[in-house]
Amino acid sequence: MAVLATSYLKRRENENYRFEQIIGNAPTWQSVLEEVALVGPTDSTVLIIGETGTGKELIARAIHNASSRSGCPFVRLNCAAIPFDLLESELFGHEKGAFTGAITQRVGRFEAADGGTLFLDEVGDIALNLQAKLLRVLQEQEFERLGSTYTRRVDIRVIAATNQDLTARVVEKQFRMDLYYRLNVFPIALPPLRRRVEDVPLLVTHFVEKFGTRMSKRISRISDHAMDALIRHNWPGNIRELQNYIERAVILTKGDVLQMPPLPSLMLSKTEPTTLADAERNHILKALEESNWIVGGKSGAAARLGLARTTLIAKIRKCGISRELFQTRLAM
């Protein structure tokens, strides 16, 4: 029975955490944080690319907090959540009487973010006829409210995010090439949770502590079998799906041992085919576990996979596989 490692969640000098509330030691995630540390203090436009639930807004806030604008507004707009006929008003604002239903003057998100950062989530969903206006604001830092001829200037930093392939959208003529290049000044690609499985125990601990505190429950243990199942699960909904699952588990738990509800069916929840890289990684992990992490020799993982020992070692490094993940889990 493993003890939840709450000590992992505290920021200490000898740990790799660089930003509060951002949890993870996986090499793929640490690379993201290094990029955040580099671009944060600048005023450059950032494009965050990642699947749904990978933490795009969290990274956007980290970039804002690392900048000289950290004391100014961080304004968020989900471009996919606003109806097409209202999005322009949300972005730029409107004057009273600008259109039917505009009974008062309204300040848009660009104006509200003046001096700070505007985070445009799901920017790939903005309609083509509005993309030209967005491009102008990014280039000139000026705009007009709907129904007004007065040009307003703003000083903002734009961080955009998308779960779409914008280059494909450009080829399909659904996204302006000039806007894409204007947004893609400093791209940051977030890894899905299945490519940073080393962080699952840390995230589980964090969410158990979070929801346990909220529900006045003291949960201190999780079985090795349960943690192993969480690590092996594909989590197509990424961190958000894991968080929701752990909240459900905490609700069901009556004692100090986390009670696991059935894991979501991958047949129902999987949104994309498993990539060749994912399949190879999972296959290597299985062989390593079956051979008790012995790489060479007749009963080692390399022999099971039909590979030379040096070839397998190179693949293990490339995939970011580490035995420390499993050693840490068993010691927790």
Secondary structure, DSSP 8 states (H G I E B T S, - for coil): -EE--GGGGS--TTS---STT-----HHHHHHHHHHHHHTTS---EEEE--TTS-HHHHHHHHHHTSTTTTS-EEEEETTTS-HHHHHHHHHEE-TTSSTT--S-EE-HHHHTTTSEEEEETGGGS-HHHHHHHHHHHHHSEEE-BT---EEE---EEEEEESS-HHHHHHTTSS-HHHHHHHTTEEEE---GGG-GGGHHHHHHHHHHHHHHHTT----EE-HHHHHHHHHS--TTHHHHHHHHHHHHHHH--SSB--------HHHH--S---HHHHHHHHHHHHHHHTTT--SSTTSHHHHHT--HHHHHHHHHHHT--HHHHHHHHH-
